[in-house]
Amino acid sequence: MPLDQDRAINEIEGFLLREAEKDRARSRARAFCDGLPWLTDSQRREVERSYCQDQRDTSRAYLERIAVRSAALRTEYEGVYRALRRRLLTAFLSGTVALVALLTVAAVGLAVR
C-alpha cells in the first residue's frame, strides 16, 4: 500500500477510535449522573461535561504512554533483529567457507591419487 494511503487509513482509524471513546465516556457520564438524582439539569450537564473531559485527558495520557512504550519496543526489537540477522549471515558465510574449504581439500585429495 502507498504511504499516503496507509496514513489516511491510520487517520480514519484514529478518528473512529476517538469517537468511540467519546461515546463510551458520555455513556459512563450519564450512568454516573443517573446515580445522583438530586442534581439539577445544569449541574448534571456540568458533571457530564467534566466527567467526559477528565476521561479524554486520561485516555490521551494513557495513549501517549502506550505510544512511547511502543516506540521503545520497536527500537529494541529492531536492534535485536539486526543482531540476529548479522549472526545468521555470519553463520551462513562461515558454513559456506567451511564447505568450500572441505570441497577444495577433497578435490586436492582426489587429484593427488
Backbone torsions as a table, in degrees:
resi	resn	phi	psi	omega
1	MET	NA	140.0	177.0
2	PRO	-63.8	152.9	-177.0
3	LEU	-59.7	-41.2	-180.0
4	ASP	-63.0	-39.0	179.4
5	GLN	-67.9	-40.7	176.5
6	ASP	-60.5	-44.5	-179.6
7	ARG	-63.1	-43.0	179.3
8	ALA	-62.5	-43.5	179.2
9	ILE	-63.3	-42.0	177.9
10	ASN	-62.7	-40.1	178.9
11	GLU	-65.8	-42.1	178.4
12	ILE	-63.6	-45.6	179.2
13	GLU	-60.8	-43.9	177.8
14	GLY	-60.5	-43.5	178.8
15	PHE	-60.5	-47.4	-179.3
16	LEU	-63.5	-38.6	177.6
17	LEU	-65.4	-42.1	178.1
18	ARG	-62.3	-44.2	-179.6
19	GLU	-64.5	-39.6	178.0
20	ALA	-64.5	-39.3	179.0
21	GLU	-66.9	-38.9	176.4
22	LYS	-61.4	-43.3	178.7
23	ASP	-62.0	-42.7	178.2
24	ARG	-64.1	-40.0	179.3
25	ALA	-64.6	-42.7	178.7
26	ARG	-63.3	-40.6	178.8
27	SER	-63.7	-43.3	179.0
28	ARG	-66.3	-37.3	179.2
29	ALA	-65.0	-43.6	177.9
30	ARG	-62.1	-44.3	179.5
31	ALA	-62.5	-39.4	178.5
32	PHE	-63.2	-46.1	-178.9
33	CYS	-69.2	-27.8	176.8
34	ASP	-61.6	-27.2	177.6
35	GLY	-81.6	-1.5	179.7
36	LEU	-122.2	71.2	-172.6
37	PRO	-66.6	-14.5	-178.0
38	TRP	-81.3	-7.5	179.9
39	LEU	-68.5	140.0	172.1
40	THR	-74.2	169.4	180.0
41	ASP	-59.9	-43.3	-179.0
42	SER	-69.0	-37.3	176.9
43	GLN	-65.3	-40.9	179.6
44	ARG	-61.5	-45.6	178.4
45	ARG	-60.9	-42.0	-179.7
46	GLU	-65.9	-42.2	178.4
47	VAL	-64.3	-44.2	179.1
48	GLU	-62.3	-43.9	179.0
49	ARG	-62.0	-46.1	-179.6
50	SER	-64.3	-42.2	179.3
51	TYR	-61.4	-46.0	-179.7
52	CYS	-64.3	-41.7	178.3
53	GLN	-63.0	-43.7	178.4
54	ASP	-62.3	-40.5	179.3
55	GLN	-65.4	-40.7	177.5
56	ARG	-62.8	-43.9	179.3
57	ASP	-62.6	-42.9	179.0
58	THR	-64.4	-44.7	179.5
59	SER	-62.8	-43.0	-179.8
60	ARG	-62.2	-46.2	179.5
61	ALA	-61.7	-42.0	179.3
62	TYR	-62.6	-46.8	-179.6
63	LEU	-65.8	-35.2	176.8
64	GLU	-65.5	-40.2	176.6
65	ARG	-63.6	-40.7	178.7
66	ILE	-64.0	-42.3	-179.6
67	ALA	-62.9	-42.2	178.6
68	VAL	-63.8	-45.4	-180.0
69	ARG	-65.6	-39.6	178.8
70	SER	-61.9	-43.6	178.5
71	ALA	-63.9	-40.9	178.9
72	ALA	-64.0	-43.6	178.5
73	LEU	-64.4	-40.4	179.3
74	ARG	-60.6	-45.8	178.3
75	THR	-60.9	-45.2	179.8
76	GLU	-62.1	-47.8	-178.3
77	TYR	-67.2	-34.7	176.8
78	GLU	-63.9	-39.7	177.1
79	GLY	-64.2	-43.8	178.2
80	VAL	-63.5	-41.5	-180.0
81	TYR	-63.2	-44.8	178.5
82	ARG	-61.0	-43.4	179.4
83	ALA	-63.3	-43.4	178.9
84	LEU	-63.1	-42.6	179.1
85	ARG	-61.9	-41.9	177.1
86	ARG	-63.0	-42.7	179.7
87	ARG	-64.1	-42.5	179.1
88	LEU	-66.0	-40.6	177.8
89	LEU	-64.1	-43.3	177.5
90	THR	-61.2	-44.4	179.1
91	ALA	-63.8	-41.9	179.4
92	PHE	-63.6	-46.7	-179.7
93	LEU	-65.4	-39.4	177.8
94	SER	-62.9	-44.0	178.0
95	GLY	-62.2	-41.3	179.3
96	THR	-64.3	-45.2	178.7
97	VAL	-62.0	-43.3	179.5
98	ALA	-63.4	-41.1	179.3
99	LEU	-65.4	-43.5	178.5
100	VAL	-62.9	-43.1	178.2
101	ALA	-62.4	-43.7	179.6
102	LEU	-62.9	-44.0	177.9
103	LEU	-65.0	-37.0	178.0
104	THR	-65.1	-45.1	177.8
105	VAL	-62.1	-42.2	179.3
106	ALA	-64.8	-42.0	-180.0
107	ALA	-65.8	-41.1	178.9
108	VAL	-66.1	-40.8	178.5
109	GLY	-62.4	-40.4	178.9
110	LEU	-71.1	-34.9	-179.4
111	ALA	-70.1	-31.9	-178.3
112	VAL	-74.1	-29.4	-178.9
113	ARG	-63.7	NA	NA
